[in-house]
Amino acid sequence: MQKVKYSVGFLFAFLIFWGCKKENAHTPISGSIGLDVLVKHHNRALGSIHVFLKNNVQDFPGRNDSLYDMRVETDANGMAHFSSLFPGNYFIYAHGWDPGVLDSVWGYKGAILSNQTVSNNQITIGIAVSE
């Protein structure tokens, strides 16, 4: 009888936890377009820069990281990759540290993914960051 009580209690706790939704959770983006973002500062590619992507927006959402749908980091060649995107309006926001100038850098840029801008389901966009 004791075993049954623990099992029922565990099941009840699991259902409550599973049924709770996180407030302000973003809907995942998925489709077939790949987006590469090349981040540069003073015409030099930067690695280890955080790059954020916001879907379905017309204006820059701001510098609050939590407002964005996706996040990746640039590789050593300054390239960040987002995959499984749908056509639409996006904003890219990048920020991080440039060890070459010993300062933090940031920048943003709008991106439209459409038949006119995307070729073979792939697009590369450069973004300049500054102090």
MODELLER restraints for C-alpha pairs under 7 A, 6 or more apart:
rsr = mdl.restraints
at = mdl.atoms
rsr.add(forms.Gaussian(group=physical.xy_distance, feature=features.Distance(at['CA:26:A'], at['CA:69:A']), mean=5.90, stdev=0.5))
rsr.add(forms.Gaussian(group=physical.xy_distance, feature=features.Distance(at['CA:28:A'], at['CA:69:A']), mean=6.96, stdev=0.5))
rsr.add(forms.Gaussian(group=physical.xy_distance, feature=features.Distance(at['CA:29:A'], at['CA:84:A']), mean=6.95, stdev=0.5))
rsr.add(forms.Gaussian(group=physical.xy_distance, feature=features.Distance(at['CA:29:A'], at['CA:85:A']), mean=5.95, stdev=0.5))
rsr.add(forms.Gaussian(group=physical.xy_distance, feature=features.Distance(at['CA:30:A'], at['CA:84:A']), mean=4.44, stdev=0.5))
rsr.add(forms.Gaussian(group=physical.xy_distance, feature=features.Distance(at['CA:30:A'], at['CA:85:A']), mean=4.97, stdev=0.5))
rsr.add(forms.Gaussian(group=physical.xy_distance, feature=features.Distance(at['CA:30:A'], at['CA:86:A']), mean=6.30, stdev=0.5))
rsr.add(forms.Gaussian(group=physical.xy_distance, feature=features.Distance(at['CA:31:A'], at['CA:84:A']), mean=4.20, stdev=0.5))
rsr.add(forms.Gaussian(group=physical.xy_distance, feature=features.Distance(at['CA:31:A'], at['CA:85:A']), mean=4.41, stdev=0.5))
rsr.add(forms.Gaussian(group=physical.xy_distance, feature=features.Distance(at['CA:31:A'], at['CA:86:A']), mean=4.59, stdev=0.5))
rsr.add(forms.Gaussian(group=physical.xy_distance, feature=features.Distance(at['CA:32:A'], at['CA:84:A']), mean=4.54, stdev=0.5))
rsr.add(forms.Gaussian(group=physical.xy_distance, feature=features.Distance(at['CA:32:A'], at['CA:85:A']), mean=5.58, stdev=0.5))
rsr.add(forms.Gaussian(group=physical.xy_distance, feature=features.Distance(at['CA:32:A'], at['CA:86:A']), mean=6.35, stdev=0.5))
rsr.add(forms.Gaussian(group=physical.xy_distance, feature=features.Distance(at['CA:32:A'], at['CA:121:A']), mean=6.51, stdev=0.5))
rsr.add(forms.Gaussian(group=physical.xy_distance, feature=features.Distance(at['CA:33:A'], at['CA:83:A']), mean=6.11, stdev=0.5))
rsr.add(forms.Gaussian(group=physical.xy_distance, feature=features.Distance(at['CA:33:A'], at['CA:84:A']), mean=5.36, stdev=0.5))
rsr.add(forms.Gaussian(group=physical.xy_distance, feature=features.Distance(at['CA:33:A'], at['CA:85:A']), mean=4.71, stdev=0.5))
rsr.add(forms.Gaussian(group=physical.xy_distance, feature=features.Distance(at['CA:33:A'], at['CA:86:A']), mean=6.09, stdev=0.5))
rsr.add(forms.Gaussian(group=physical.xy_distance, feature=features.Distance(at['CA:33:A'], at['CA:121:A']), mean=4.58, stdev=0.5))
rsr.add(forms.Gaussian(group=physical.xy_distance, feature=features.Distance(at['CA:33:A'], at['CA:122:A']), mean=5.66, stdev=0.5))
rsr.add(forms.Gaussian(group=physical.xy_distance, feature=features.Distance(at['CA:34:A'], at['CA:82:A']), mean=5.78, stdev=0.5))
rsr.add(forms.Gaussian(group=physical.xy_distance, feature=features.Distance(at['CA:34:A'], at['CA:83:A']), mean=4.33, stdev=0.5))
rsr.add(forms.Gaussian(group=physical.xy_distance, feature=features.Distance(at['CA:34:A'], at['CA:84:A']), mean=6.14, stdev=0.5))
rsr.add(forms.Gaussian(group=physical.xy_distance, feature=features.Distance(at['CA:34:A'], at['CA:85:A']), mean=6.38, stdev=0.5))
rsr.add(forms.Gaussian(group=physical.xy_distance, feature=features.Distance(at['CA:34:A'], at['CA:121:A']), mean=6.14, stdev=0.5))
rsr.add(forms.Gaussian(group=physical.xy_distance, feature=features.Distance(at['CA:34:A'], at['CA:122:A']), mean=4.72, stdev=0.5))
rsr.add(forms.Gaussian(group=physical.xy_distance, feature=features.Distance(at['CA:34:A'], at['CA:123:A']), mean=6.41, stdev=0.5))
rsr.add(forms.Gaussian(group=physical.xy_distance, feature=features.Distance(at['CA:35:A'], at['CA:81:A']), mean=5.78, stdev=0.5))
rsr.add(forms.Gaussian(group=physical.xy_distance, feature=features.Distance(at['CA:35:A'], at['CA:82:A']), mean=5.03, stdev=0.5))
rsr.add(forms.Gaussian(group=physical.xy_distance, feature=features.Distance(at['CA:35:A'], at['CA:83:A']), mean=6.22, stdev=0.5))
rsr.add(forms.Gaussian(group=physical.xy_distance, feature=features.Distance(at['CA:35:A'], at['CA:122:A']), mean=5.98, stdev=0.5))
rsr.add(forms.Gaussian(group=physical.xy_distance, feature=features.Distance(at['CA:35:A'], at['CA:123:A']), mean=5.09, stdev=0.5))
rsr.add(forms.Gaussian(group=physical.xy_distance, feature=features.Distance(at['CA:35:A'], at['CA:124:A']), mean=5.85, stdev=0.5))
rsr.add(forms.Gaussian(group=physical.xy_distance, feature=features.Distance(at['CA:36:A'], at['CA:79:A']), mean=6.55, stdev=0.5))
rsr.add(forms.Gaussian(group=physical.xy_distance, feature=features.Distance(at['CA:36:A'], at['CA:80:A']), mean=5.64, stdev=0.5))
rsr.add(forms.Gaussian(group=physical.xy_distance, feature=features.Distance(at['CA:36:A'], at['CA:81:A']), mean=4.53, stdev=0.5))
rsr.add(forms.Gaussian(group=physical.xy_distance, feature=features.Distance(at['CA:36:A'], at['CA:82:A']), mean=6.35, stdev=0.5))
rsr.add(forms.Gaussian(group=physical.xy_distance, feature=features.Distance(at['CA:36:A'], at['CA:123:A']), mean=6.24, stdev=0.5))
rsr.add(forms.Gaussian(group=physical.xy_distance, feature=features.Distance(at['CA:36:A'], at['CA:124:A']), mean=4.56, stdev=0.5))
rsr.add(forms.Gaussian(group=physical.xy_distance, feature=features.Distance(at['CA:36:A'], at['CA:125:A']), mean=6.27, stdev=0.5))
rsr.add(forms.Gaussian(group=physical.xy_distance, feature=features.Distance(at['CA:37:A'], at['CA:79:A']), mean=5.59, stdev=0.5))
rsr.add(forms.Gaussian(group=physical.xy_distance, feature=features.Distance(at['CA:37:A'], at['CA:80:A']), mean=5.06, stdev=0.5))
rsr.add(forms.Gaussian(group=physical.xy_distance, feature=features.Distance(at['CA:37:A'], at['CA:81:A']), mean=6.33, stdev=0.5))
rsr.add(forms.Gaussian(group=physical.xy_distance, feature=features.Distance(at['CA:37:A'], at['CA:124:A']), mean=5.78, stdev=0.5))
rsr.add(forms.Gaussian(group=physical.xy_distance, feature=features.Distance(at['CA:37:A'], at['CA:125:A']), mean=4.97, stdev=0.5))
rsr.add(forms.Gaussian(group=physical.xy_distance, feature=features.Distance(at['CA:37:A'], at['CA:126:A']), mean=5.63, stdev=0.5))
rsr.add(forms.Gaussian(group=physical.xy_distance, feature=features.Distance(at['CA:37:A'], at['CA:127:A']), mean=6.93, stdev=0.5))
rsr.add(forms.Gaussian(group=physical.xy_distance, feature=features.Distance(at['CA:38:A'], at['CA:78:A']), mean=5.48, stdev=0.5))
rsr.add(forms.Gaussian(group=physical.xy_distance, feature=features.Distance(at['CA:38:A'], at['CA:79:A']), mean=4.60, stdev=0.5))
rsr.add(forms.Gaussian(group=physical.xy_distance, feature=features.Distance(at['CA:38:A'], at['CA:80:A']), mean=6.49, stdev=0.5))
rsr.add(forms.Gaussian(group=physical.xy_distance, feature=features.Distance(at['CA:38:A'], at['CA:125:A']), mean=6.25, stdev=0.5))
rsr.add(forms.Gaussian(group=physical.xy_distance, feature=features.Distance(at['CA:38:A'], at['CA:126:A']), mean=4.60, stdev=0.5))
rsr.add(forms.Gaussian(group=physical.xy_distance, feature=features.Distance(at['CA:38:A'], at['CA:127:A']), mean=6.12, stdev=0.5))
rsr.add(forms.Gaussian(group=physical.xy_distance, feature=features.Distance(at['CA:39:A'], at['CA:45:A']), mean=5.77, stdev=0.5))
rsr.add(forms.Gaussian(group=physical.xy_distance, feature=features.Distance(at['CA:39:A'], at['CA:46:A']), mean=5.95, stdev=0.5))
rsr.add(forms.Gaussian(group=physical.xy_distance, feature=features.Distance(at['CA:39:A'], at['CA:78:A']), mean=5.22, stdev=0.5))
rsr.add(forms.Gaussian(group=physical.xy_distance, feature=features.Distance(at['CA:39:A'], at['CA:79:A']), mean=6.46, stdev=0.5))
rsr.add(forms.Gaussian(group=physical.xy_distance, feature=features.Distance(at['CA:39:A'], at['CA:126:A']), mean=6.04, stdev=0.5))
rsr.add(forms.Gaussian(group=physical.xy_distance, feature=features.Distance(at['CA:39:A'], at['CA:127:A']), mean=5.08, stdev=0.5))
rsr.add(forms.Gaussian(group=physical.xy_distance, feature=features.Distance(at['CA:39:A'], at['CA:128:A']), mean=5.99, stdev=0.5))
rsr.add(forms.Gaussian(group=physical.xy_distance, feature=features.Distance(at['CA:39:A'], at['CA:129:A']), mean=6.99, stdev=0.5))
rsr.add(forms.Gaussian(group=physical.xy_distance, feature=features.Distance(at['CA:40:A'], at['CA:46:A']), mean=5.67, stdev=0.5))
rsr.add(forms.Gaussian(group=physical.xy_distance, feature=features.Distance(at['CA:40:A'], at['CA:78:A']), mean=6.86, stdev=0.5))
rsr.add(forms.Gaussian(group=physical.xy_distance, feature=features.Distance(at['CA:40:A'], at['CA:127:A']), mean=6.41, stdev=0.5))
rsr.add(forms.Gaussian(group=physical.xy_distance, feature=features.Distance(at['CA:40:A'], at['CA:128:A']), mean=5.06, stdev=0.5))
rsr.add(forms.Gaussian(group=physical.xy_distance, feature=features.Distance(at['CA:40:A'], at['CA:129:A']), mean=6.19, stdev=0.5))
rsr.add(forms.Gaussian(group=physical.xy_distance, feature=features.Distance(at['CA:41:A'], at['CA:128:A']), mean=5.81, stdev=0.5))
rsr.add(forms.Gaussian(group=physical.xy_distance, feature=features.Distance(at['CA:41:A'], at['CA:129:A']), mean=5.28, stdev=0.5))
rsr.add(forms.Gaussian(group=physical.xy_distance, feature=features.Distance(at['CA:41:A'], at['CA:130:A']), mean=6.15, stdev=0.5))
rsr.add(forms.Gaussian(group=physical.xy_distance, feature=features.Distance(at['CA:45:A'], at['CA:77:A']), mean=5.96, stdev=0.5))
rsr.add(forms.Gaussian(group=physical.xy_distance, feature=features.Distance(at['CA:45:A'], at['CA:78:A']), mean=4.65, stdev=0.5))
rsr.add(forms.Gaussian(group=physical.xy_distance, feature=features.Distance(at['CA:46:A'], at['CA:76:A']), mean=6.89, stdev=0.5))
rsr.add(forms.Gaussian(group=physical.xy_distance, feature=features.Distance(at['CA:46:A'], at['CA:77:A']), mean=6.62, stdev=0.5))
rsr.add(forms.Gaussian(group=physical.xy_distance, feature=features.Distance(at['CA:46:A'], at['CA:78:A']), mean=4.43, stdev=0.5))
rsr.add(forms.Gaussian(group=physical.xy_distance, feature=features.Distance(at['CA:47:A'], at['CA:74:A']), mean=5.06, stdev=0.5))
rsr.add(forms.Gaussian(group=physical.xy_distance, feature=features.Distance(at['CA:47:A'], at['CA:75:A']), mean=5.02, stdev=0.5))
rsr.add(forms.Gaussian(group=physical.xy_distance, feature=features.Distance(at['CA:47:A'], at['CA:76:A']), mean=4.34, stdev=0.5))
rsr.add(forms.Gaussian(group=physical.xy_distance, feature=features.Distance(at['CA:47:A'], at['CA:77:A']), mean=5.99, stdev=0.5))
rsr.add(forms.Gaussian(group=physical.xy_distance, feature=features.Distance(at['CA:47:A'], at['CA:78:A']), mean=4.60, stdev=0.5))
rsr.add(forms.Gaussian(group=physical.xy_distance, feature=features.Distance(at['CA:48:A'], at['CA:73:A']), mean=5.66, stdev=0.5))
rsr.add(forms.Gaussian(group=physical.xy_distance, feature=features.Distance(at['CA:48:A'], at['CA:74:A']), mean=5.10, stdev=0.5))
rsr.add(forms.Gaussian(group=physical.xy_distance, feature=features.Distance(at['CA:48:A'], at['CA:75:A']), mean=6.18, stdev=0.5))
rsr.add(forms.Gaussian(group=physical.xy_distance, feature=features.Distance(at['CA:49:A'], at['CA:73:A']), mean=5.43, stdev=0.5))
rsr.add(forms.Gaussian(group=physical.xy_distance, feature=features.Distance(at['CA:49:A'], at['CA:74:A']), mean=5.27, stdev=0.5))
rsr.add(forms.Gaussian(group=physical.xy_distance, feature=features.Distance(at['CA:49:A'], at['CA:94:A']), mean=6.62, stdev=0.5))
rsr.add(forms.Gaussian(group=physical.xy_distance, feature=features.Distance(at['CA:49:A'], at['CA:95:A']), mean=5.78, stdev=0.5))
rsr.add(forms.Gaussian(group=physical.xy_distance, feature=features.Distance(at['CA:49:A'], at['CA:96:A']), mean=4.71, stdev=0.5))
rsr.add(forms.Gaussian(group=physical.xy_distance, feature=features.Distance(at['CA:49:A'], at['CA:97:A']), mean=6.94, stdev=0.5))
rsr.add(forms.Gaussian(group=physical.xy_distance, feature=features.Distance(at['CA:50:A'], at['CA:71:A']), mean=6.95, stdev=0.5))
rsr.add(forms.Gaussian(group=physical.xy_distance, feature=features.Distance(at['CA:50:A'], at['CA:72:A']), mean=6.02, stdev=0.5))
rsr.add(forms.Gaussian(group=physical.xy_distance, feature=features.Distance(at['CA:50:A'], at['CA:73:A']), mean=4.58, stdev=0.5))
rsr.add(forms.Gaussian(group=physical.xy_distance, feature=features.Distance(at['CA:50:A'], at['CA:74:A']), mean=6.63, stdev=0.5))
rsr.add(forms.Gaussian(group=physical.xy_distance, feature=features.Distance(at['CA:50:A'], at['CA:94:A']), mean=5.54, stdev=0.5))
rsr.add(forms.Gaussian(group=physical.xy_distance, feature=features.Distance(at['CA:50:A'], at['CA:95:A']), mean=5.45, stdev=0.5))
rsr.add(forms.Gaussian(group=physical.xy_distance, feature=features.Distance(at['CA:50:A'], at['CA:96:A']), mean=6.01, stdev=0.5))
rsr.add(forms.Gaussian(group=physical.xy_distance, feature=features.Distance(at['CA:51:A'], at['CA:71:A']), mean=5.69, stdev=0.5))
rsr.add(forms.Gaussian(group=physical.xy_distance, feature=features.Distance(at['CA:51:A'], at['CA:72:A']), mean=5.40, stdev=0.5))
rsr.add(forms.Gaussian(group=physical.xy_distance, feature=features.Distance(at['CA:51:A'], at['CA:73:A']), mean=5.74, stdev=0.5))
rsr.add(forms.Gaussian(group=physical.xy_distance, feature=features.Distance(at['CA:51:A'], at['CA:80:A']), mean=6.98, stdev=0.5))
rsr.add(forms.Gaussian(group=physical.xy_distance, feature=features.Distance(at['CA:51:A'], at['CA:92:A']), mean=6.91, stdev=0.5))
rsr.add(forms.Gaussian(group=physical.xy_distance, feature=features.Distance(at['CA:51:A'], at['CA:93:A']), mean=5.73, stdev=0.5))
rsr.add(forms.Gaussian(group=physical.xy_distance, feature=features.Distance(at['CA:51:A'], at['CA:94:A']), mean=4.31, stdev=0.5))
rsr.add(forms.Gaussian(group=physical.xy_distance, feature=features.Distance(at['CA:51:A'], at['CA:95:A']), mean=6.70, stdev=0.5))
rsr.add(forms.Gaussian(group=physical.xy_distance, feature=features.Distance(at['CA:52:A'], at['CA:68:A']), mean=6.11, stdev=0.5))
rsr.add(forms.Gaussian(group=physical.xy_distance, feature=features.Distance(at['CA:52:A'], at['CA:70:A']), mean=5.63, stdev=0.5))
rsr.add(forms.Gaussian(group=physical.xy_distance, feature=features.Distance(at['CA:52:A'], at['CA:71:A']), mean=4.47, stdev=0.5))
rsr.add(forms.Gaussian(group=physical.xy_distance, feature=features.Distance(at['CA:52:A'], at['CA:72:A']), mean=6.60, stdev=0.5))
rsr.add(forms.Gaussian(group=physical.xy_distance, feature=features.Distance(at['CA:52:A'], at['CA:92:A']), mean=5.67, stdev=0.5))
rsr.add(forms.Gaussian(group=physical.xy_distance, feature=features.Distance(at['CA:52:A'], at['CA:93:A']), mean=5.07, stdev=0.5))
rsr.add(forms.Gaussian(group=physical.xy_distance, feature=features.Distance(at['CA:52:A'], at['CA:94:A']), mean=6.16, stdev=0.5))
rsr.add(forms.Gaussian(group=physical.xy_distance, feature=features.Distance(at['CA:53:A'], at['CA:68:A']), mean=5.67, stdev=0.5))
rsr.add(forms.Gaussian(group=physical.xy_distance, feature=features.Distance(at['CA:53:A'], at['CA:69:A']), mean=5.88, stdev=0.5))
rsr.add(forms.Gaussian(group=physical.xy_distance, feature=features.Distance(at['CA:53:A'], at['CA:70:A']), mean=5.16, stdev=0.5))
rsr.add(forms.Gaussian(group=physical.xy_distance, feature=features.Distance(at['CA:53:A'], at['CA:71:A']), mean=6.43, stdev=0.5))
rsr.add(forms.Gaussian(group=physical.xy_distance, feature=features.Distance(at['CA:53:A'], at['CA:90:A']), mean=6.72, stdev=0.5))
rsr.add(forms.Gaussian(group=physical.xy_distance, feature=features.Distance(at['CA:53:A'], at['CA:91:A']), mean=5.76, stdev=0.5))
rsr.add(forms.Gaussian(group=physical.xy_distance, feature=features.Distance(at['CA:53:A'], at['CA:92:A']), mean=4.78, stdev=0.5))
rsr.add(forms.Gaussian(group=physical.xy_distance, feature=features.Distance(at['CA:53:A'], at['CA:93:A']), mean=6.51, stdev=0.5))
rsr.add(forms.Gaussian(group=physical.xy_distance, feature=features.Distance(at['CA:54:A'], at['CA:68:A']), mean=4.72, stdev=0.5))
rsr.add(forms.Gaussian(group=physical.xy_distance, feature=features.Distance(at['CA:54:A'], at['CA:69:A']), mean=5.16, stdev=0.5))
rsr.add(forms.Gaussian(group=physical.xy_distance, feature=features.Distance(at['CA:54:A'], at['CA:70:A']), mean=6.88, stdev=0.5))
rsr.add(forms.Gaussian(group=physical.xy_distance, feature=features.Distance(at['CA:54:A'], at['CA:90:A']), mean=5.40, stdev=0.5))
rsr.add(forms.Gaussian(group=physical.xy_distance, feature=features.Distance(at['CA:54:A'], at['CA:91:A']), mean=5.19, stdev=0.5))
rsr.add(forms.Gaussian(group=physical.xy_distance, feature=features.Distance(at['CA:54:A'], at['CA:92:A']), mean=6.64, stdev=0.5))
rsr.add(forms.Gaussian(group=physical.xy_distance, feature=features.Distance(at['CA:55:A'], at['CA:69:A']), mean=6.80, stdev=0.5))
rsr.add(forms.Gaussian(group=physical.xy_distance, feature=features.Distance(at['CA:55:A'], at['CA:89:A']), mean=6.24, stdev=0.5))
rsr.add(forms.Gaussian(group=physical.xy_distance, feature=features.Distance(at['CA:55:A'], at['CA:90:A']), mean=4.63, stdev=0.5))
rsr.add(forms.Gaussian(group=physical.xy_distance, feature=features.Distance(at['CA:55:A'], at['CA:91:A']), mean=6.83, stdev=0.5))
rsr.add(forms.Gaussian(group=physical.xy_distance, feature=features.Distance(at['CA:56:A'], at['CA:88:A']), mean=6.30, stdev=0.5))
rsr.add(forms.Gaussian(group=physical.xy_distance, feature=features.Distance(at['CA:56:A'], at['CA:89:A']), mean=5.12, stdev=0.5))
rsr.add(forms.Gaussian(group=physical.xy_distance, feature=features.Distance(at['CA:56:A'], at['CA:90:A']), mean=5.82, stdev=0.5))
rsr.add(forms.Gaussian(group=physical.xy_distance, feature=features.Distance(at['CA:57:A'], at['CA:89:A']), mean=5.78, stdev=0.5))
rsr.add(forms.Gaussian(group=physical.xy_distance, feature=features.Distance(at['CA:57:A'], at['CA:90:A']), mean=5.83, stdev=0.5))
rsr.add(forms.Gaussian(group=physical.xy_distance, feature=features.Distance(at['CA:57:A'], at['CA:91:A']), mean=6.87, stdev=0.5))
rsr.add(forms.Gaussian(group=physical.xy_distance, feature=features.Distance(at['CA:58:A'], at['CA:89:A']), mean=6.57, stdev=0.5))
rsr.add(forms.Gaussian(group=physical.xy_distance, feature=features.Distance(at['CA:60:A'], at['CA:91:A']), mean=6.29, stdev=0.5))
rsr.add(forms.Gaussian(group=physical.xy_distance, feature=features.Distance(at['CA:61:A'], at['CA:67:A']), mean=6.99, stdev=0.5))
rsr.add(forms.Gaussian(group=physical.xy_distance, feature=features.Distance(at['CA:72:A'], at['CA:80:A']), mean=6.35, stdev=0.5))
rsr.add(forms.Gaussian(group=physical.xy_distance, feature=features.Distance(at['CA:73:A'], at['CA:80:A']), mean=5.85, stdev=0.5))
rsr.add(forms.Gaussian(group=physical.xy_distance, feature=features.Distance(at['CA:74:A'], at['CA:80:A']), mean=4.35, stdev=0.5))
rsr.add(forms.Gaussian(group=physical.xy_distance, feature=features.Distance(at['CA:87:A'], at['CA:113:A']), mean=4.72, stdev=0.5))
rsr.add(forms.Gaussian(group=physical.xy_distance, feature=features.Distance(at['CA:87:A'], at['CA:114:A']), mean=5.20, stdev=0.5))
rsr.add(forms.Gaussian(group=physical.xy_distance, feature=features.Distance(at['CA:88:A'], at['CA:112:A']), mean=5.80, stdev=0.5))
rsr.add(forms.Gaussian(group=physical.xy_distance, feature=features.Distance(at['CA:88:A'], at['CA:113:A']), mean=5.22, stdev=0.5))
rsr.add(forms.Gaussian(group=physical.xy_distance, feature=features.Distance(at['CA:88:A'], at['CA:114:A']), mean=6.55, stdev=0.5))
rsr.add(forms.Gaussian(group=physical.xy_distance, feature=features.Distance(at['CA:89:A'], at['CA:111:A']), mean=6.01, stdev=0.5))
rsr.add(forms.Gaussian(group=physical.xy_distance, feature=features.Distance(at['CA:89:A'], at['CA:112:A']), mean=4.68, stdev=0.5))
rsr.add(forms.Gaussian(group=physical.xy_distance, feature=features.Distance(at['CA:89:A'], at['CA:113:A']), mean=6.45, stdev=0.5))
rsr.add(forms.Gaussian(group=physical.xy_distance, feature=features.Distance(at['CA:90:A'], at['CA:110:A']), mean=5.86, stdev=0.5))
rsr.add(forms.Gaussian(group=physical.xy_distance, feature=features.Distance(at['CA:90:A'], at['CA:111:A']), mean=5.08, stdev=0.5))
rsr.add(forms.Gaussian(group=physical.xy_distance, feature=features.Distance(at['CA:90:A'], at['CA:112:A']), mean=6.17, stdev=0.5))
rsr.add(forms.Gaussian(group=physical.xy_distance, feature=features.Distance(at['CA:91:A'], at['CA:109:A']), mean=5.83, stdev=0.5))
rsr.add(forms.Gaussian(group=physical.xy_distance, feature=features.Distance(at['CA:91:A'], at['CA:110:A']), mean=4.41, stdev=0.5))
rsr.add(forms.Gaussian(group=physical.xy_distance, feature=features.Distance(at['CA:91:A'], at['CA:111:A']), mean=5.88, stdev=0.5))
rsr.add(forms.Gaussian(group=physical.xy_distance, feature=features.Distance(at['CA:92:A'], at['CA:108:A']), mean=5.40, stdev=0.5))
rsr.add(forms.Gaussian(group=physical.xy_distance, feature=features.Distance(at['CA:92:A'], at['CA:109:A']), mean=5.29, stdev=0.5))
rsr.add(forms.Gaussian(group=physical.xy_distance, feature=features.Distance(at['CA:92:A'], at['CA:110:A']), mean=6.14, stdev=0.5))
rsr.add(forms.Gaussian(group=physical.xy_distance, feature=features.Distance(at['CA:93:A'], at['CA:107:A']), mean=5.93, stdev=0.5))
rsr.add(forms.Gaussian(group=physical.xy_distance, feature=features.Distance(at['CA:93:A'], at['CA:108:A']), mean=4.30, stdev=0.5))
rsr.add(forms.Gaussian(group=physical.xy_distance, feature=features.Distance(at['CA:93:A'], at['CA:109:A']), mean=6.70, stdev=0.5))
rsr.add(forms.Gaussian(group=physical.xy_distance, feature=features.Distance(at['CA:94:A'], at['CA:106:A']), mean=5.41, stdev=0.5))
rsr.add(forms.Gaussian(group=physical.xy_distance, feature=features.Distance(at['CA:94:A'], at['CA:107:A']), mean=5.44, stdev=0.5))
rsr.add(forms.Gaussian(group=physical.xy_distance, feature=features.Distance(at['CA:94:A'], at['CA:108:A']), mean=6.16, stdev=0.5))
rsr.add(forms.Gaussian(group=physical.xy_distance, feature=features.Distance(at['CA:95:A'], at['CA:105:A']), mean=5.58, stdev=0.5))
rsr.add(forms.Gaussian(group=physical.xy_distance, feature=features.Distance(at['CA:95:A'], at['CA:106:A']), mean=4.11, stdev=0.5))
rsr.add(forms.Gaussian(group=physical.xy_distance, feature=features.Distance(at['CA:95:A'], at['CA:107:A']), mean=6.62, stdev=0.5))
rsr.add(forms.Gaussian(group=physical.xy_distance, feature=features.Distance(at['CA:96:A'], at['CA:104:A']), mean=5.62, stdev=0.5))
rsr.add(forms.Gaussian(group=physical.xy_distance, feature=features.Distance(at['CA:96:A'], at['CA:105:A']), mean=5.58, stdev=0.5))
rsr.add(forms.Gaussian(group=physical.xy_distance, feature=features.Distance(at['CA:96:A'], at['CA:106:A']), mean=6.55, stdev=0.5))
rsr.add(forms.Gaussian(group=physical.xy_distance, feature=features.Distance(at['CA:97:A'], at['CA:103:A']), mean=5.90, stdev=0.5))
rsr.add(forms.Gaussian(group=physical.xy_distance, feature=features.Distance(at['CA:97:A'], at['CA:104:A']), mean=4.35, stdev=0.5))
rsr.add(forms.Gaussian(group=physical.xy_distance, feature=features.Distance(at['CA:97:A'], at['CA:105:A']), mean=5.92, stdev=0.5))
rsr.add(forms.Gaussian(group=physical.xy_distance, feature=features.Distance(at['CA:98:A'], at['CA:104:A']), mean=6.01, stdev=0.5))
rsr.add(forms.Gaussian(group=physical.xy_distance, feature=features.Distance(at['CA:98:A'], at['CA:105:A']), mean=6.59, stdev=0.5))
rsr.add(forms.Gaussian(group=physical.xy_distance, feature=features.Distance(at['CA:103:A'], at['CA:131:A']), mean=6.69, stdev=0.5))
rsr.add(forms.Gaussian(group=physical.xy_distance, feature=features.Distance(at['CA:104:A'], at['CA:131:A']), mean=5.92, stdev=0.5))
rsr.add(forms.Gaussian(group=physical.xy_distance, feature=features.Distance(at['CA:105:A'], at['CA:129:A']), mean=5.68, stdev=0.5))
rsr.add(forms.Gaussian(group=physical.xy_distance, feature=features.Distance(at['CA:105:A'], at['CA:130:A']), mean=4.82, stdev=0.5))
rsr.add(forms.Gaussian(group=physical.xy_distance, feature=features.Distance(at['CA:105:A'], at['CA:131:A']), mean=4.44, stdev=0.5))
rsr.add(forms.Gaussian(group=physical.xy_distance, feature=features.Distance(at['CA:106:A'], at['CA:129:A']), mean=4.73, stdev=0.5))
rsr.add(forms.Gaussian(group=physical.xy_distance, feature=features.Distance(at['CA:106:A'], at['CA:130:A']), mean=5.54, stdev=0.5))
rsr.add(forms.Gaussian(group=physical.xy_distance, feature=features.Distance(at['CA:106:A'], at['CA:131:A']), mean=6.53, stdev=0.5))
rsr.add(forms.Gaussian(group=physical.xy_distance, feature=features.Distance(at['CA:107:A'], at['CA:128:A']), mean=6.23, stdev=0.5))
rsr.add(forms.Gaussian(group=physical.xy_distance, feature=features.Distance(at['CA:107:A'], at['CA:129:A']), mean=4.36, stdev=0.5))
rsr.add(forms.Gaussian(group=physical.xy_distance, feature=features.Distance(at['CA:107:A'], at['CA:130:A']), mean=6.46, stdev=0.5))
rsr.add(forms.Gaussian(group=physical.xy_distance, feature=features.Distance(at['CA:108:A'], at['CA:127:A']), mean=6.83, stdev=0.5))
rsr.add(forms.Gaussian(group=physical.xy_distance, feature=features.Distance(at['CA:109:A'], at['CA:127:A']), mean=6.56, stdev=0.5))
